[in-house]
Amino acid sequence: MSNATQLIHSIPVDPLTGSISVPIYQTSTFVQEAPGVNKGFDYARSNNPTRQVLENVIAGLEGGKAASAFASGLAAIDAVLKLLESGDEILAVNDIYGGAFRLFTHIYAKFGIKVNYVDTTDIVNVLDAINSRTKLVWLETPTNPTLKISDIEAIAGIAHQNGALLCVDNTFASPALQQPLNLGADLVVHSATKYLSGHSDLIAGLVVSKTGELGDKIKFIQNASGAILSPHDSWLVIRGVETLFLRVREHSRNAFAVARFLETHPAVDKVFYPGLATHQNHDIAQKQQSAFGGIVSFTLKDDTQEAATKVVCSTRLFKLAESLGGVKSLLCHPATMTHKSIPAEKRRSAGVSDSLIRLSVGLEDSQDLVEDISQALSRVNAEIEKTKNYQYQS
Ligand SMILES: Cc1ncc(COP(=O)(O)O)c(C=O)c1O
């Protein structure tokens, strides 16, 4: 049976009523027959039937033993970090999502957890940086926003040889394209705000654990810290995920068309898309992903914030907004938006240059999207021509 069929039928029909849609159990508590005698639910922070369906569906989708749903992707990341103790170290991909960087550096550093940021696209760097205090290796692949690819299987091997867990933020690829647990990772996190829900209408996060033991630890943290996903938002993610395979296939097709167009444009300097043969780790992406996803980033020959601002303010279909993975195309300027919490030098050295623009390619017609980007880029071209003429005349 295909993964898409399995996913759709892993969403259960309600056993009480036959409802084809999962019921939303909008309740805070559950009546008990006697103290401790209940139907498997006692208090809705600890467990909720709607959330439980979502958690089971996502665990199955990622090939894990258990999943826990959180109020945001960052709350999910936070739960994984709570597995650590003071004195432990994290080895993390250097081109990391800005919010994860902020959490690691400004919250967990205070509690004695050190983070080493490393370019994990080359496993030699991972081998060099890992040490006996490293308890967690943190990957995003593809990364946000420069779409860097790291070899999950090879890095899982290095992490395990050194007694560390490997956690992969699988937000960008989604389980429709990549299943890190099957490649050796111990944990997967998602900003379910993105492709899993897929409609830009909620904030949610998930942690998926490979083993029941890790799953129990994360469940304990979920209940103890309390950042759970509400029943209604759980239902929305379930509804979104039903069309995951369909959407991600189309996002990938559209993104490829946009990436190919950008490669040929005179105002564009570099295009970052794992599907392009020019991508640094295209071969690894081909090995571990079934397609290349809906995100494309690019830089301009005029590598300035001003030029990037001109482009992001000139598109009509691509809306200027943070976030990604929804039906409508979005674009953003990471240096001043999603990644502004990373110091400029650190940001630039991780490849997030001043003119970098990130596109979340949606489900509109690809030709319309190419035309929209084309007309926005022509404004930068016109600006360059104007400057050249002015310099020539003066
Ligand atoms: C790769 C990645 N991980 C985690 C997060 C955090 O997710 P959330 O915004 O749902 O807290 C984001 C948000 O953009 C992200 O892009």
The ligand as an SDF file (V2000), in Angstrom:
LIG
                    3D

 16 16  0  0  0  0  0  0  0  0999 V2000
   12.5250   24.9390   10.2640 C   0  0  0  0  0  0  0  0  0  0  0  0
   11.6530   25.5010   11.3400 C   0  0  0  0  0  0  0  0  0  0  0  0
   11.6090   24.8910   12.5340 N   0  0  0  0  0  0  0  0  0  0  0  0
   10.8510   25.3790   13.5390 C   0  0  0  0  0  0  0  0  0  0  0  0
   10.1080   26.5230   13.3910 C   0  0  0  0  0  0  0  0  0  0  0  0
    9.2880   27.0570   14.5410 C   0  0  0  0  0  0  0  0  0  0  0  0
    7.9470   26.7370   14.3510 O   0  0  0  0  0  0  0  0  0  0  0  0
    6.7150   27.5880   14.9450 P   0  0  0  0  0  0  0  0  0  0  0  0
    6.7140   28.8920   14.2450 O   0  0  0  0  0  0  0  0  0  0  0  0
    5.5440   26.7180   14.6210 O   0  0  0  0  0  0  0  0  0  0  0  0
    6.9510   27.7290   16.4060 O   0  0  0  0  0  0  0  0  0  0  0  0
   10.1020   27.1730   12.1600 C   0  0  0  0  0  0  0  0  0  0  0  0
    9.2970   28.3960   11.9580 C   0  0  0  0  0  0  0  0  0  0  0  0
    9.4020   29.0670   10.9600 O   0  0  0  0  0  0  0  0  0  0  0  0
   10.9090   26.6520   11.0990 C   0  0  0  0  0  0  0  0  0  0  0  0
   10.9620   27.2410    9.9060 O   0  0  0  0  0  0  0  0  0  0  0  0
  1  2  1  0
  2  3  1  0
  2 15  2  0
  3  4  2  0
  4  5  1  0
  5  6  1  0
  5 12  2  0
  6  7  1  0
  7  8  1  0
  8  9  2  0
  8 10  1  0
  8 11  1  0
 12 13  1  0
 12 15  1  0
 13 14  2  0
 15 16  1  0
M  END
$$$$
